[in-house]
């Protein structure tokens, strides 16, 4: 990746988290890693992200490891219970679909109508390409913020694509793919707000900022 995302120091009870729409993804670490590294080297991964009205992506939780199917099921359910994402996707290629259905069934027993869904990854798309195209634009635009303490994820971002592992960053890319597209009007409002903030931080006079914003709004109205 061309830029490292900044760290954020957010307590799980911080009021800022209330205003984030949260999404999650579970990578089950199947044999799709094939040529790059052995199956034994693959790790399961769970990532939770939050997105605000400016479409900034906050990485709130990121875990990777090798645990039993039962322990992984419990971790998935507890992670969902803790963060309450709008959607949590579970990779469902091949036999993974059967495991994911088992997780959803157990989650339905323990939680109130959890939004845990199956996600099918295209086998025609290279994993490195998928990661790069989904994450790099967000990093380059300064919209990816990683919670302090998620060092494994930061190492994977910094070392991509030659890092020893890319399990967490792959789950992050898949979580980002779950984000809904912004309505056109919301996108325009966000661009205006970002422009105004940039100009203020640059020391531009208020009357010039107002003129720039009017010019932008006129261009958008055409």
Residue frames as a rotation matrix with the C-alpha (Angstrom) as fourth column:
UNK 1
0.579 0.816 0.000 0.00
0.816 -0.579 0.000 0.00
0.000 0.000 -1.000 0.00
UNK 2
0.018 -0.617 0.787 1.21
0.583 -0.633 -0.509 3.49
0.812 0.468 0.348 -0.76
UNK 3
-0.273 -0.059 0.960 0.16
-0.560 -0.802 -0.209 5.10
0.783 -0.594 0.186 2.55
UNK 4
-0.745 0.054 -0.664 -0.14
0.518 0.675 -0.526 3.90
0.420 -0.736 -0.531 6.13
UNK 5
0.247 0.908 0.338 -3.48
0.312 -0.405 0.860 4.73
0.917 -0.107 -0.383 7.79
UNK 6
-0.433 -0.390 0.813 -3.35
-0.572 -0.578 -0.582 6.81
0.697 -0.717 0.027 10.98
UNK 7
-0.713 0.184 -0.677 -4.03
0.570 0.714 -0.406 5.30
0.408 -0.675 -0.614 14.39
UNK 8
-0.061 0.716 0.696 -7.14
-0.421 -0.651 0.632 6.23
0.905 -0.255 0.341 16.35
UNK 9
-0.964 -0.222 -0.147 -7.57
0.056 0.370 -0.927 5.91
0.260 -0.902 -0.344 20.09
UNK 10
-0.200 0.970 0.140 -11.19
-0.693 -0.241 0.680 4.88
0.693 0.039 0.720 20.60
UNK 11
-0.849 0.094 0.520 -12.60
-0.387 0.561 -0.732 3.30
-0.360 -0.823 -0.440 23.71
UNK 12
-0.830 0.556 0.032 -15.39
0.458 0.647 0.610 0.82
0.318 0.521 -0.792 22.93
UNK 13
0.011 0.866 -0.500 -17.74
0.961 -0.148 -0.235 3.02
-0.278 -0.478 -0.833 24.98
UNK 14
-0.824 -0.380 -0.420 -16.65
0.261 -0.913 0.314 6.24
-0.503 0.149 0.851 23.26
UNK 15
0.077 0.949 -0.304 -19.66
0.036 -0.308 -0.951 8.30
-0.996 0.062 -0.058 22.13
UNK 16
-0.276 -0.224 -0.935 -18.18
-0.853 -0.391 0.345 8.62
-0.443 0.893 -0.083 18.63
UNK 17
-0.984 -0.135 0.113 -18.83
-0.081 0.919 0.386 4.93
-0.156 0.371 -0.916 18.07
UNK 18
-0.277 0.958 0.078 -22.57
0.280 0.158 -0.947 5.48
-0.919 -0.241 -0.312 18.43
UNK 19
0.385 0.445 -0.808 -22.62
-0.502 -0.634 -0.588 7.38
-0.774 0.633 -0.021 15.15
UNK 20
-0.614 -0.650 -0.449 -20.84
-0.750 0.303 0.587 4.68
-0.246 0.697 -0.674 13.13
UNK 21
0.698 0.688 -0.200 -22.60
-0.715 0.650 -0.259 2.10
-0.048 0.323 0.945 10.98
UNK 22
-0.191 -0.831 0.523 -20.76
-0.781 0.451 0.432 -1.14
-0.594 -0.326 -0.735 11.68
UNK 23
0.747 0.295 -0.595 -20.03
-0.615 0.646 -0.452 -4.07
0.251 0.704 0.664 9.37
UNK 24
0.099 -0.728 0.678 -18.04
-0.708 0.428 0.562 -7.24
-0.700 -0.536 -0.473 9.87
UNK 25
0.563 0.026 -0.826 -16.51
-0.695 0.556 -0.456 -10.11
0.448 0.831 0.331 7.94
UNK 26
0.424 -0.392 0.816 -15.23
-0.485 0.662 0.571 -13.58
-0.765 -0.638 0.091 8.81
UNK 27
0.204 -0.471 -0.858 -12.51
-0.883 0.289 -0.369 -15.20
0.422 0.833 -0.357 6.69
UNK 28
0.857 0.292 0.425 -12.54
-0.469 0.783 0.408 -18.96
-0.213 -0.549 0.808 7.31
UNK 29
-0.034 -0.999 -0.011 -9.02
-0.907 0.027 0.421 -19.60
-0.420 0.024 -0.907 5.92
UNK 30
0.783 0.327 0.529 -9.71
-0.076 0.895 -0.440 -22.31
-0.617 0.305 0.725 3.37
UNK 31
0.119 -0.800 0.588 -7.44
0.654 0.509 0.560 -23.68
-0.747 0.317 0.584 0.66
UNK 32
0.899 0.283 0.334 -7.92
0.437 -0.542 -0.718 -20.62
-0.022 0.791 -0.611 -1.56
UNK 33
0.635 -0.717 -0.289 -4.44
-0.452 -0.648 0.613 -19.45
-0.627 -0.259 -0.735 -0.52
UNK 34
0.960 -0.108 0.257 -3.03
0.241 0.787 -0.568 -22.18
-0.141 0.607 0.782 -2.75
UNK 35
0.533 -0.816 0.224 0.20
0.609 0.186 -0.771 -21.05
0.587 0.548 0.596 -4.43
UNK 36
0.387 -0.412 0.825 1.15
-0.356 -0.892 -0.279 -18.12
0.851 -0.186 -0.492 -2.21
UNK 37
-0.529 -0.512 0.676 1.45
-0.822 0.112 -0.559 -20.01
0.211 -0.852 -0.480 1.07
UNK 38
-0.858 0.141 -0.494 0.47
0.126 0.990 0.064 -23.35
0.498 -0.007 -0.867 2.53
UNK 39
0.188 0.982 0.004 -2.94
0.063 -0.016 0.998 -24.12
0.980 -0.187 -0.064 3.94
UNK 40
0.229 -0.162 -0.960 -1.26
0.925 0.344 0.163 -24.69
0.304 -0.925 0.228 7.31
UNK 41
-0.774 -0.615 -0.150 -0.09
0.632 -0.739 -0.233 -21.07
0.032 -0.275 0.961 7.23
UNK 42
-0.401 0.703 0.587 -3.60
0.085 -0.610 0.788 -19.67
0.912 0.366 0.185 6.74
UNK 43
-0.948 0.138 -0.286 -5.38
0.278 -0.076 -0.958 -18.11
-0.154 -0.987 0.034 9.67
UNK 44
0.073 0.991 0.113 -9.02
0.962 -0.100 0.253 -17.45
0.262 0.090 -0.961 10.37
UNK 45
-0.923 -0.385 0.005 -9.78
0.375 -0.902 -0.213 -13.73
0.086 -0.195 0.977 10.62
UNK 46
0.210 0.971 -0.114 -12.59
0.975 -0.201 0.091 -11.54
0.066 -0.130 -0.989 11.91
UNK 47
-0.878 -0.465 0.116 -12.74
0.466 -0.884 -0.017 -7.79
0.111 0.040 0.993 11.21
UNK 48
0.269 0.926 -0.264 -15.24
0.930 -0.321 -0.178 -5.17
-0.249 -0.197 -0.948 12.38
UNK 49
-0.804 -0.479 0.352 -15.34
0.562 -0.805 0.189 -1.75
0.193 0.350 0.917 10.74
UNK 50
0.116 0.832 -0.542 -17.41
0.719 -0.447 -0.532 1.37
-0.685 -0.328 -0.651 11.29
UNK 51
-0.569 -0.248 0.784 -18.24
0.768 -0.501 0.399 4.02
0.294 0.829 0.476 8.70
UNK 52
-0.392 0.410 -0.824 -19.35
0.443 -0.701 -0.559 7.60
-0.807 -0.584 0.093 9.36
UNK 53
0.624 0.779 -0.061 -21.26
0.345 -0.345 -0.873 10.13
-0.701 0.523 -0.484 7.22
UNK 54
0.403 -0.568 -0.717 -18.03
-0.789 -0.613 0.043 11.18
-0.464 0.549 -0.695 5.49
UNK 55
0.945 0.020 -0.327 -17.47
-0.192 0.844 -0.502 7.54
0.266 0.537 0.801 4.47
UNK 56
-0.134 -0.957 0.256 -14.37
-0.908 0.015 -0.418 7.30
0.396 -0.289 -0.872 6.65
UNK 57
0.585 0.271 -0.764 -13.70
-0.111 0.960 0.256 3.66
0.803 -0.065 0.592 7.53
UNK 58
0.069 -0.495 0.866 -12.70
-0.985 -0.174 -0.020 2.99
0.161 -0.852 -0.499 11.15
UNK 59
-0.051 -0.136 -0.989 -11.19
-0.070 0.989 -0.132 -0.46
0.996 0.062 -0.060 11.85
UNK 60
0.352 0.350 0.868 -12.60
-0.827 -0.318 0.463 -1.22
0.438 -0.881 0.178 15.30
UNK 61
0.388 -0.194 0.901 -11.63
-0.552 0.734 0.395 -4.85
-0.738 -0.651 0.178 15.81
UNK 62
0.473 -0.305 -0.827 -9.29
-0.740 0.371 -0.561 -7.20
0.478 0.877 -0.050 13.95
UNK 63
0.231 -0.345 0.910 -8.37
-0.678 0.613 0.405 -10.73
-0.698 -0.710 -0.092 15.01
UNK 64
0.428 -0.108 -0.897 -6.59
-0.708 0.578 -0.407 -13.63
0.562 0.809 0.171 13.31
UNK 65
-0.276 -0.534 0.799 -5.62
-0.880 0.474 0.013 -17.05
-0.385 -0.700 -0.601 14.61
UNK 66
-0.417 0.120 -0.901 -5.97
-0.461 0.826 0.324 -20.79
0.783 0.551 -0.289 14.29
UNK 67
-0.641 0.307 0.704 -8.64
-0.673 0.216 -0.707 -22.25
-0.369 -0.927 0.068 16.56
UNK 68
-0.842 0.355 0.407 -11.10
0.395 0.918 0.016 -25.13
-0.368 0.174 -0.913 16.43
UNK 69
-0.639 0.670 0.377 -14.39
0.282 -0.252 0.926 -24.78
0.715 0.698 -0.028 14.51
UNK 70
0.278 0.766 -0.580 -16.32
0.865 0.064 0.498 -24.73
0.419 -0.640 -0.645 17.79
UNK 71
-0.138 -0.417 -0.899 -14.09
0.773 -0.612 0.165 -22.01
-0.619 -0.672 0.407 19.29
UNK 72
-0.961 -0.210 0.181 -14.32
0.277 -0.682 0.676 -19.99
-0.018 0.700 0.714 16.08
UNK 73
-0.214 0.962 0.171 -18.12
0.576 -0.017 0.818 -20.23
0.789 0.273 -0.550 16.12
UNK 74
0.388 0.325 -0.862 -18.16
0.918 -0.223 0.329 -18.91
-0.085 -0.919 -0.385 19.70
UNK 75
-0.530 -0.659 -0.535 -15.76
0.569 -0.743 0.352 -16.09
-0.629 -0.118 0.768 18.81
UNK 76
-0.816 0.291 0.499 -17.88
0.364 -0.411 0.836 -15.05
0.449 0.864 0.230 15.82
UNK 77
0.185 0.974 -0.129 -21.04
0.703 -0.039 0.711 -14.93
0.687 -0.222 -0.692 17.94
UNK 78
0.272 -0.136 -0.953 -19.36
0.867 -0.395 0.303 -13.03
-0.418 -0.908 0.010 20.78
UNK 79
-0.811 -0.583 -0.055 -17.83
0.479 -0.715 0.509 -10.54
-0.336 0.386 0.859 18.31
UNK 80
-0.499 0.723 0.478 -21.24
0.410 -0.289 0.865 -9.95
0.764 0.627 -0.153 16.76
UNK 81
0.415 0.690 -0.593 -22.80
0.840 -0.040 0.541 -9.54
0.349 -0.723 -0.596 20.22
UNK 82
-0.140 -0.575 -0.806 -20.14
0.811 -0.534 0.240 -7.01
-0.568 -0.620 0.540 21.25
UNK 83
-0.877 -0.399 -0.269 -20.23
0.179 -0.790 0.587 -4.77
-0.447 0.466 0.764 18.17
UNK 84
0.050 0.997 0.061 -23.77
0.401 0.035 -0.915 -5.32
-0.915 0.070 -0.398 16.83
UNK 85
-0.873 -0.407 -0.267 -22.88
-0.071 -0.436 0.897 -4.76
-0.482 0.802 0.352 13.16
UNK 86
0.006 0.867 -0.499 -25.60
-0.861 -0.249 -0.444 -4.06
-0.509 0.432 0.744 10.61
UNK 87
0.878 0.165 -0.449 -24.24
-0.400 0.768 -0.501 -6.99
0.262 0.619 0.740 8.61
UNK 88
0.000 -0.905 0.426 -21.62
-0.713 0.299 0.634 -9.63
-0.701 -0.304 -0.645 9.35
UNK 89
0.622 0.169 -0.764 -20.54
-0.740 0.445 -0.504 -11.65
0.255 0.880 0.402 6.32
UNK 90
0.186 -0.562 0.806 -19.07
-0.393 0.709 0.586 -15.15
-0.901 -0.426 -0.089 6.47
UNK 91
-0.466 -0.454 -0.760 -17.12
-0.875 0.104 0.474 -16.54
-0.136 0.885 -0.446 3.54
UNK 92
0.241 0.746 0.621 -19.22
-0.517 0.640 -0.568 -19.23
-0.821 -0.184 0.540 1.88
UNK 93
0.087 -0.272 -0.958 -17.20
-0.968 0.204 -0.146 -20.71
0.235 0.941 -0.245 -0.98
UNK 94
-0.390 -0.293 -0.873 -17.39
-0.326 0.931 -0.166 -24.50
0.861 0.220 -0.459 -1.29
UNK 95
-0.089 0.313 -0.946 -17.68
0.671 0.720 0.175 -26.41
0.736 -0.619 -0.274 1.98
UNK 96
-0.960 -0.272 -0.071 -17.38
0.242 -0.671 -0.701 -23.15
0.143 -0.690 0.710 3.92
UNK 97
-0.447 0.865 0.227 -21.08
-0.532 -0.462 0.710 -22.61
0.719 0.196 0.667 3.21
UNK 98
0.246 0.531 -0.811 -21.99
0.311 0.749 0.585 -25.57
0.918 -0.396 0.019 5.44
UNK 99
-0.471 -0.486 -0.736 -19.90
0.855 -0.046 -0.517 -24.23
0.218 -0.873 0.437 8.33
UNK 100
-0.961 0.096 0.261 -21.36
-0.112 -0.993 -0.045 -20.75
0.254 -0.073 0.964 7.91
UNK 101
-0.064 0.994 -0.094 -24.89
-0.320 0.068 0.945 -22.13
0.945 0.090 0.314 8.05
UNK 102
0.129 0.039 -0.991 -24.01
0.758 0.640 0.124 -23.87
0.639 -0.767 0.052 11.29
UNK 103
-0.837 -0.467 -0.284 -22.72
0.544 -0.658 -0.520 -20.60
0.056 -0.590 0.805 12.74
UNK 104
-0.712 0.624 0.322 -25.89
-0.432 -0.751 0.499 -18.75
0.554 0.217 0.804 11.68
UNK 105
0.182 0.809 -0.559 -28.08
0.097 0.551 0.829 -21.43
0.979 -0.205 0.022 13.24
UNK 106
-0.133 -0.304 -0.943 -26.19
0.948 0.238 -0.210 -21.27
0.289 -0.923 0.256 16.55
UNK 107
-0.971 -0.227 0.079 -26.27
0.205 -0.954 -0.217 -17.46
0.125 -0.195 0.973 16.46
UNK 108
-0.336 0.924 0.180 -30.05
-0.332 -0.295 0.896 -17.53
0.881 0.242 0.407 15.96
UNK 109
0.259 0.402 -0.878 -30.34
0.617 0.631 0.470 -19.61
0.744 -0.663 -0.084 19.14
UNK 110
-0.230 -0.510 -0.829 -28.26
0.972 -0.169 -0.165 -17.19
-0.056 -0.843 0.535 21.20
UNK 111
-0.890 -0.194 -0.413 -29.03
0.181 -0.981 0.071 -13.77
-0.418 -0.012 0.908 19.70
UNK 112
0.092 0.977 -0.190 -32.06
0.241 -0.207 -0.948 -11.84
-0.966 0.042 -0.255 18.53
UNK 113
0.849 0.373 0.373 -32.28
0.403 -0.003 -0.915 -12.17
-0.341 0.928 -0.153 14.74
UNK 114
0.056 -0.915 -0.399 -28.57
0.065 -0.395 0.916 -11.65
-0.996 -0.078 0.037 13.94
UNK 115
0.874 0.194 -0.445 -27.75
-0.381 -0.293 -0.877 -10.23
-0.300 0.936 -0.182 10.50
UNK 116
-0.209 -0.930 0.303 -25.11
-0.434 0.366 0.823 -12.83
-0.876 0.040 -0.480 9.63
UNK 117
0.760 0.546 -0.352 -25.02
-0.494 0.135 -0.859 -13.59
-0.421 0.827 0.372 5.91
UNK 118
0.336 -0.622 0.707 -23.16
0.615 0.714 0.336 -15.86
-0.713 0.322 0.623 3.49
UNK 119
0.548 -0.265 -0.793 -20.71
-0.592 -0.792 -0.145 -14.09
-0.590 0.550 -0.591 1.16
UNK 120
0.689 -0.276 0.670 -19.45
0.556 0.795 -0.243 -15.78
-0.466 0.540 0.701 -1.99
UNK 121
0.162 -0.742 -0.650 -16.05
-0.390 -0.653 0.649 -14.60
-0.906 0.149 -0.395 -3.22
UNK 122
0.895 0.145 -0.422 -15.42
-0.444 0.187 -0.877 -14.82
-0.048 0.972 0.231 -6.95
UNK 123
0.510 -0.726 0.461 -12.77
0.317 0.657 0.684 -17.43
-0.799 -0.203 0.566 -7.69
UNK 124
0.524 -0.277 0.805 -11.94
0.828 -0.056 -0.558 -15.54
0.200 0.959 0.199 -10.90
UNK 125
0.761 -0.239 0.603 -10.58
-0.234 -0.968 -0.088 -12.53
0.605 -0.074 -0.793 -8.99
UNK 126
-0.088 -0.895 -0.438 -7.03
0.477 0.348 -0.807 -12.72
0.875 -0.280 0.396 -7.61
UNK 127
0.501 0.331 -0.800 -6.93
0.859 -0.079 0.505 -12.10
0.105 -0.940 -0.324 -3.87
UNK 128
-0.438 -0.740 -0.510 -4.16
0.751 -0.614 0.244 -9.50
-0.494 -0.276 0.825 -4.07
UNK 129
-0.807 0.214 0.550 -6.09
0.313 -0.634 0.707 -7.62
0.500 0.743 0.444 -6.74
UNK 130
0.238 0.961 -0.138 -9.23
0.600 -0.034 0.799 -7.73
0.763 -0.273 -0.585 -4.59
UNK 131
0.265 -0.209 -0.941 -7.38
0.916 -0.251 0.314 -6.33
-0.302 -0.945 0.125 -1.59
UNK 132
-0.733 -0.674 -0.089 -5.64
0.604 -0.706 0.370 -3.60
-0.312 0.217 0.925 -3.54
UNK 133
-0.673 0.487 0.557 -8.72
0.303 -0.505 0.808 -2.35
0.674 0.713 0.192 -5.39
UNK 134
0.380 0.894 -0.235 -10.89
0.590 -0.039 0.806 -2.25
0.712 -0.445 -0.543 -2.29
UNK 135
0.549 -0.186 -0.814 -8.48
0.789 -0.204 0.579 -0.83
-0.274 -0.961 0.035 0.29
UNK 136
-0.439 -0.893 0.094 -5.91
0.881 -0.408 0.238 1.29
-0.174 0.188 0.967 -1.53
UNK 137
-0.268 0.353 0.896 -8.36
0.437 -0.785 0.440 4.02
0.859 0.509 0.056 -2.71
UNK 138
0.793 0.598 -0.111 -9.59
0.340 -0.285 0.896 4.45
0.505 -0.749 -0.430 0.87
UNK 139
0.335 -0.767 -0.547 -6.05
0.832 -0.032 0.555 4.69
-0.443 -0.640 0.627 2.24
UNK 140
-0.537 -0.632 0.559 -4.95
0.834 -0.498 0.237 7.11
0.129 0.594 0.794 -0.49
UNK 141
-0.038 0.603 0.796 -7.91
0.246 -0.767 0.593 9.41
0.969 0.218 -0.119 0.21
UNK 142
-0.817 -0.410 0.405 -7.12
-0.260 -0.365 -0.894 9.41
0.514 -0.836 0.192 3.94
UNK 143
0.048 0.963 0.265 -10.39
-0.851 -0.099 0.515 7.66
0.522 -0.250 0.815 4.87
UNK 144
0.475 0.067 -0.877 -9.00
0.225 0.955 0.195 4.55
0.850 -0.290 0.439 6.57
UNK 145
-0.014 -0.423 0.906 -8.32
-0.855 -0.465 -0.231 4.85
0.519 -0.778 -0.355 10.30
UNK 146
0.072 -0.077 -0.994 -7.05
0.158 0.985 -0.065 1.90
0.985 -0.153 0.083 12.31
UNK 147
0.889 0.336 0.310 -7.75
-0.249 -0.212 0.945 1.62
0.384 -0.918 -0.105 16.01
UNK 148
0.015 -0.937 0.349 -4.65
-0.910 -0.157 -0.384 1.79
0.414 -0.312 -0.855 18.18
UNK 149
-0.117 -0.160 0.980 -3.38
-0.740 0.672 0.022 -1.64
-0.662 -0.723 -0.197 19.18
UNK 150
0.830 0.431 0.355 -4.27
-0.078 0.718 -0.691 -3.49
-0.553 0.546 0.630 15.96
UNK 151
0.084 -0.943 -0.323 -0.61
-0.679 -0.291 0.674 -4.01
-0.730 0.163 -0.664 15.13
UNK 152
-0.369 -0.203 0.907 -1.04
0.340 0.879 0.335 -7.22
-0.865 0.432 -0.255 13.13
UNK 153
0.603 0.663 0.443 -3.31
0.685 -0.146 -0.714 -5.45
-0.408 0.734 -0.542 10.67
UNK 154
0.802 -0.339 -0.493 -0.96
-0.399 -0.917 -0.020 -2.51
-0.445 0.213 -0.870 10.35
UNK 155
-0.245 -0.933 0.262 1.92
-0.390 0.342 0.855 -4.87
-0.888 0.108 -0.448 9.62
UNK 156
-0.125 0.266 0.956 -0.08
0.721 0.687 -0.097 -6.57
-0.682 0.677 -0.278 6.89
UNK 157
0.894 0.447 -0.019 -0.96
0.332 -0.691 -0.642 -3.20
-0.300 0.568 -0.766 5.34
UNK 158
0.512 -0.771 -0.378 2.63
-0.631 -0.636 0.443 -1.97
-0.583 0.012 -0.813 5.52
UNK 159
-0.440 -0.797 0.415 4.03
-0.342 0.575 0.743 -5.20
-0.830 0.185 -0.526 4.09
UNK 160
0.461 0.711 0.532 1.41
0.263 0.463 -0.847 -5.79
-0.848 0.530 0.027 1.39
UNK 161
0.650 0.708 -0.274 1.71
-0.723 0.688 0.064 -7.65
0.234 0.156 0.960 -0.94
UNK 162
0.045 -0.745 -0.666 4.89
-0.277 0.631 -0.725 -9.40
0.960 0.217 -0.178 0.24
UNK 163
-0.163 -0.062 0.985 4.05
-0.982 -0.090 -0.168 -9.70
0.099 -0.994 -0.046 3.95
UNK 164
-0.959 -0.284 0.015 4.14
-0.282 0.945 -0.168 -13.19
0.033 -0.165 -0.986 5.46
UNK 165
-0.530 0.846 0.052 0.38
0.757 0.499 -0.422 -13.07
-0.383 -0.184 -0.905 6.07
UNK 166
-0.937 0.341 0.079 -2.55
-0.271 -0.849 0.453 -11.20
0.221 0.403 0.888 4.56
UNK 167
-0.603 0.726 -0.331 -5.44
0.735 0.666 0.123 -12.84
0.310 -0.169 -0.936 6.41
UNK 168
-0.222 0.528 -0.820 -6.66
0.677 -0.521 -0.519 -9.74
-0.701 -0.670 -0.242 8.28
UNK 169
-0.644 -0.060 -0.763 -6.26
-0.341 -0.870 0.357 -7.35
-0.685 0.490 0.539 5.39
UNK 170
-0.920 0.371 -0.129 -8.22
0.056 0.449 0.892 -9.77
0.388 0.813 -0.434 3.18
UNK 171
-0.298 0.837 -0.459 -11.05
0.955 0.265 -0.135 -9.84
0.009 -0.478 -0.878 5.73
UNK 172
-0.357 0.113 -0.927 -10.89
0.253 -0.944 -0.212 -6.04
-0.899 -0.310 0.309 5.89
UNK 173
-0.927 -0.014 -0.375 -11.25
-0.346 -0.355 0.868 -5.80
-0.146 0.935 0.325 2.10
UNK 174
-0.686 0.706 -0.176 -14.27
0.484 0.623 0.614 -8.10
0.543 0.336 -0.769 2.24
UNK 175
-0.218 0.594 -0.775 -15.85
0.857 -0.263 -0.443 -6.07
-0.466 -0.761 -0.452 5.05
UNK 176
-0.631 -0.077 -0.772 -15.39
-0.146 -0.966 0.216 -2.89
-0.762 0.249 0.598 3.00
UNK 177
-0.960 0.265 -0.093 -17.16
-0.039 0.203 0.978 -4.58
0.278 0.943 -0.185 0.09
UNK 178
-0.402 0.851 -0.337 -20.27
0.909 0.416 -0.035 -4.85
0.110 -0.320 -0.941 2.31
UNK 179
-0.613 0.148 -0.776 -20.58
0.258 -0.891 -0.374 -1.07
-0.747 -0.429 0.508 2.64
UNK 180
0.377 0.808 0.453 -23.56
0.792 -0.027 -0.610 0.39
-0.481 0.589 -0.650 0.77
UNK 181
-0.458 -0.457 0.763 -22.99
0.811 -0.567 0.146 2.92
0.365 0.685 0.630 -1.95
UNK 182
-0.657 0.188 -0.730 -23.56
0.360 -0.772 -0.524 6.52
-0.662 -0.607 0.440 -0.93
UNK 183
0.491 0.810 0.321 -26.57
0.784 -0.250 -0.568 8.31
-0.380 0.531 -0.758 -2.38
UNK 184
-0.002 -0.532 0.847 -25.45
0.849 -0.448 -0.279 10.96
0.528 0.718 0.453 -4.86
UNK 185
0.571 0.281 0.771 -26.67
-0.022 -0.934 0.357 13.87
0.820 -0.221 -0.527 -2.75
UNK 186
0.963 -0.266 -0.054 -24.89
0.089 0.123 0.988 12.55
-0.256 -0.956 0.142 0.37
UNK 187
0.246 -0.920 0.306 -21.69
0.955 0.285 0.088 12.22
-0.168 0.270 0.948 -1.63
UNK 188
0.104 -0.164 0.981 -21.96
0.521 -0.831 -0.194 15.84
0.847 0.531 -0.001 -2.80
UNK 189
0.864 0.265 0.428 -22.60
-0.199 -0.601 0.774 17.12
0.462 -0.754 -0.467 0.75
UNK 190
0.770 -0.631 -0.092 -19.58
0.469 0.462 0.753 15.17
-0.433 -0.623 0.652 2.03
UNK 191
0.045 -0.777 0.627 -17.36
0.966 -0.126 -0.225 16.69
0.254 0.616 0.746 -0.66
UNK 192
0.383 0.170 0.908 -18.47
0.101 -0.985 0.142 20.20
0.918 0.037 -0.394 0.31
UNK 193
0.989 0.021 0.146 -17.78
-0.143 -0.109 0.984 19.53
0.036 -0.994 -0.105 4.00
UNK 194
0.512 -0.854 0.087 -14.35
0.766 0.500 0.404 18.09
-0.389 -0.140 0.911 3.27
UNK 195
0.047 -0.467 0.883 -13.44
0.751 -0.566 -0.340 21.04
0.658 0.679 0.325 1.05
UNK 196
0.660 0.269 0.701 -14.51
-0.164 -0.859 0.485 23.56
0.733 -0.435 -0.523 3.71
UNK 197
0.944 -0.330 -0.005 -12.49
0.105 0.284 0.953 21.73
-0.313 -0.900 0.303 6.41
UNK 198
0.263 -0.890 0.372 -9.41
0.962 0.274 -0.025 21.56
-0.079 0.365 0.928 4.18
UNK 199
0.125 -0.189 0.974 -9.57
0.455 -0.862 -0.226 25.28
0.882 0.471 -0.022 3.37
UNK 200
0.883 0.215 0.417 -10.05
-0.252 -0.533 0.808 26.24
0.396 -0.819 -0.416 7.04
UNK 201
0.787 -0.618 -0.001 -7.09
0.396 0.504 0.767 24.11
-0.474 -0.604 0.641 8.08
UNK 202
0.077 -0.764 0.641 -5.03
0.984 -0.045 -0.172 25.76
0.161 0.644 0.748 5.34
UNK 203
-0.421 -0.241 -0.875 -5.74
0.608 -0.791 -0.074 29.23
-0.674 -0.563 0.479 6.77
UNK 204
-0.687 0.235 0.687 -7.88
0.585 -0.382 0.716 30.42
0.431 0.894 0.126 3.87
UNK 205
-0.940 0.338 0.051 -9.99
-0.322 -0.827 -0.460 33.52
-0.114 -0.449 0.886 4.62
UNK 206
-0.487 0.814 0.316 -13.70
0.255 0.478 -0.840 32.84
-0.835 -0.329 -0.441 5.35
UNK 207
0.294 0.665 -0.687 -15.00
-0.505 -0.502 -0.702 34.89
-0.811 0.553 0.188 2.40
UNK 208
-0.371 -0.482 -0.794 -12.80
-0.927 0.246 0.283 32.91
0.059 0.841 -0.538 0.01
UNK 209
-0.948 0.081 0.308 -14.05
-0.003 0.965 -0.263 29.63
-0.318 -0.250 -0.914 1.51
UNK 210
-0.075 0.996 -0.056 -17.65
0.020 -0.054 -0.998 30.75
-0.997 -0.076 -0.016 0.98
UNK 211
0.202 0.114 -0.973 -16.91
-0.887 -0.400 -0.231 31.62
-0.415 0.909 0.020 -2.64
UNK 212
-0.756 -0.554 -0.350 -15.22
-0.649 0.707 0.282 28.24
0.091 0.440 -0.893 -3.29
UNK 213
-0.757 0.534 0.378 -18.18
0.214 0.748 -0.629 26.38
-0.618 -0.395 -0.680 -1.79
UNK 214
0.216 0.855 -0.472 -20.68
-0.308 -0.399 -0.864 28.40
-0.927 0.332 0.177 -3.86
UNK 215
-0.136 -0.359 -0.923 -18.67
-0.984 -0.059 0.167 27.66
-0.114 0.931 -0.345 -6.98
UNK 216
-0.966 -0.253 0.056 -18.67
-0.251 0.967 0.038 23.93
-0.064 0.022 -0.998 -6.17
UNK 217
-0.414 0.887 0.204 -22.40
0.227 0.317 -0.921 23.89
-0.882 -0.335 -0.332 -5.48
UNK 218
0.269 0.474 -0.839 -23.08
-0.676 -0.527 -0.515 25.68
-0.686 0.705 0.178 -8.77
UNK 219
-0.540 -0.542 -0.644 -20.96
-0.837 0.431 0.338 23.13
0.095 0.721 -0.686 -10.64
UNK 220
-0.941 0.189 0.281 -22.89
0.082 0.932 -0.352 20.27
-0.328 -0.308 -0.893 -9.00
UNK 221
-0.100 0.979 -0.178 -26.22
-0.049 -0.183 -0.982 21.86
-0.994 -0.089 0.066 -9.94
UNK 222
-0.197 -0.026 -0.980 -25.33
-0.923 -0.331 0.195 21.88
-0.329 0.943 0.041 -13.65
